[in-house]
Amino acid sequence: MPLEPKNYPKYSNIYEQVCSDGLGQFIKPTGLDLYRLITGIQPEKIQEFFDSERPGRNSFSGHPCLYATDKISLTSAETLGNLGFGGLPANSHILKYQFSGNALCIDEIENPTFKSGYLSMSSADKWDFSQGFRFYLEQKGLAVGVDAIVWPSVSGKALNESGNVYGCLPPYSGALKLGGIETLA
């Protein structure tokens, strides 16, 4: 059972406002390639849907989420905080997935309080806000049929690189398929 995220009560009224009329208009059928940079894993030990041995990003909701980007260039911004692949640690790989499913495009939600909350907060507060939103969706049954939650890459934007992050929700077997692995270092 998912755990209630830190600060959930602080934001729950915002989630209620946003979801009161449903989210159908923000859910889009999507098909594209997604990319994920993983580091420090021997090639033979790569598990296509394994997120991390230290799942900090998964510690609040109680459910895993596989994070990927719609551009290879964004993988380094999201994973390492910079553009480019110079200085990668040993055993770094790009995993390419084919995604075909329903994406909840949260950047299209026009509620100004939600937008300022989700897209403008500092990283720790943003994380609490986003985990709370996912928890709300799961608790209210609004995540049914959603294969990924999509938002603009904040790390990429800070580096003048546009693109999106896809938080792919389990089960991955239908919407997400591993298409290849490229070893970078």
N, C-alpha and C positions, 0 to 999 in steps of 0.2 A: 504494500500500500504506500502511495507517495506521502512524503512528509510535507507538512506545511512549511513553506520557505520563510526565512527571516524577513521581517517587515511586511508579510502578506497582508495583515489587517490595514496597514498604512495605505496600501494601493487598491484594495479590493473594490472600493466604490468606483474607481476609474475603470476597472475591468467590467464591472456591472453596467456602467454607462455605455461602453463601447459595444458590449455584446447584447444589449437589450433588444435590438432589432435583428439579431442574428449576424452571422459572419459570411453567409453564402456569397455575397458580392465580392468578397476579398479572397475567395478560394478559387484558384485557377488550375485547370489541367495543364500540366507542364511536362515537357520532355527535353532534356538537354544533358550535356556532359558536366560532371562535377569533379572537383579535384581536391585532394587532401595531402598535405605534407606530413609525414611521420618521420621521426628521428630516433636514432639509437636502437633500432630493431634489426636483427639479422634477417636477411631476406627469407630464409626458410621458416622464420618464426612469425611472419606477418599473418595476421588474421584479418580478413577483409572487413569485418564489422566490429572489431575490437577497438574501443576508444582509447583507453589509457590504463596503465597499471596504477596511476595516481589520479583517479577520476574527480578532480576538484570541480570540474564543470558539471559533474553529475551528482554532486553530493547533496544538493538541496531537494530535488524533486523525487528522488528515489527511483527514477527511471532514466535509462541511458539515452543519449542523443548523439548521433554521429554528425560532426560539423564538417562541412565541405564548402568550397567556393565555386563560383561559376567561371573563374579565370585562374589559370595556373599562376599568374603573377601575384594574385591575392593570397595564395597559400603561404608565402613567406611573410607577408604583412600580418596575417592573422596568427601564424604560429611563432614567428621570430620577431615581429615588430619592425621589420624593414623590408625593402624591395630587393629582389635579387637573391641568388643562391650562393654567393661567396661566403666562405667561412662556415659552411654547414658542418655539423658534427658527422662523424663516421656513421655509416648505415642510415642514411637519409634517403627517403623514397617519396615519389609522387604516386599516389594511387588515383587512378581514373575510374570513375563510375559512370554508368548510364542511369539517369534518373528518369522515371516515367510515372508520374503520379499527381496528386493534388497538393498544391502549394498554397499555404495561407500567407498572402503577401501583406505583411503588417505595415509596410511603408505606404500602402494605399488607404489605411484607416485615417480618416480626416479629423477625428476628434482631437482638438488642439491640446488638451491635457494629456491624452495618451501619447501624441506625437512628441511633446516636450519631454514626457517621462521616458519613453522608450528610446528616442533618438538623440536626446541631448544630455542625459545624465552622465556623471562620472562613471568609470568602469565598475567600481564596486556597487554603486547604487543601481546602475543599469542592469547588472547581473541579478540583483535582488528583484528588480522590477520584472525582468524577463522571466525569471524562474517562477515568480508569482503568477504571471500571466499564463504560463504553461500549466501550472497547478490549477488555476481557475478553469481553464479549458477542459482539463481532464476531469475535474470534480463535477462540472456541469454537463459533461458528455458532449462538449462542443468540438473535441479533437477527433471524434469519430470520422473517418474518411479523409483526414488530413495526414499526408505522408511527410510533409516538411513545413517548417515555419521559416519564412524568408524575410531578410532585412538587409538594408544597405551595409556594406562593410565599413565600420567606423575606423578600423585600423587602416584600411585602404584609403579612405577619404583623407585621413591625416597625412598620408603620403602622396596625395594627388592621384590616386588610382581608384577608379570607380568599379563597382561590381557588387555582388551580393553574397551573403553567407546563407547557407541552407542548413538549418538544424533538422536533420532527417530523423524521424521518429520511428521506433520499432513497431511492428516487425519490419525489418528491412527487406525481407525476401521477395516481396512483390514489386516495390517501387525502385529499389536500388540494386544494381548489378555491377560487380567488379568487371571493368573492361581492360585493365592492364596495370602493370606496376613498372615504373621507371626508377632505377637506382641512380641517385645524383651524387652521392659520396659514400 
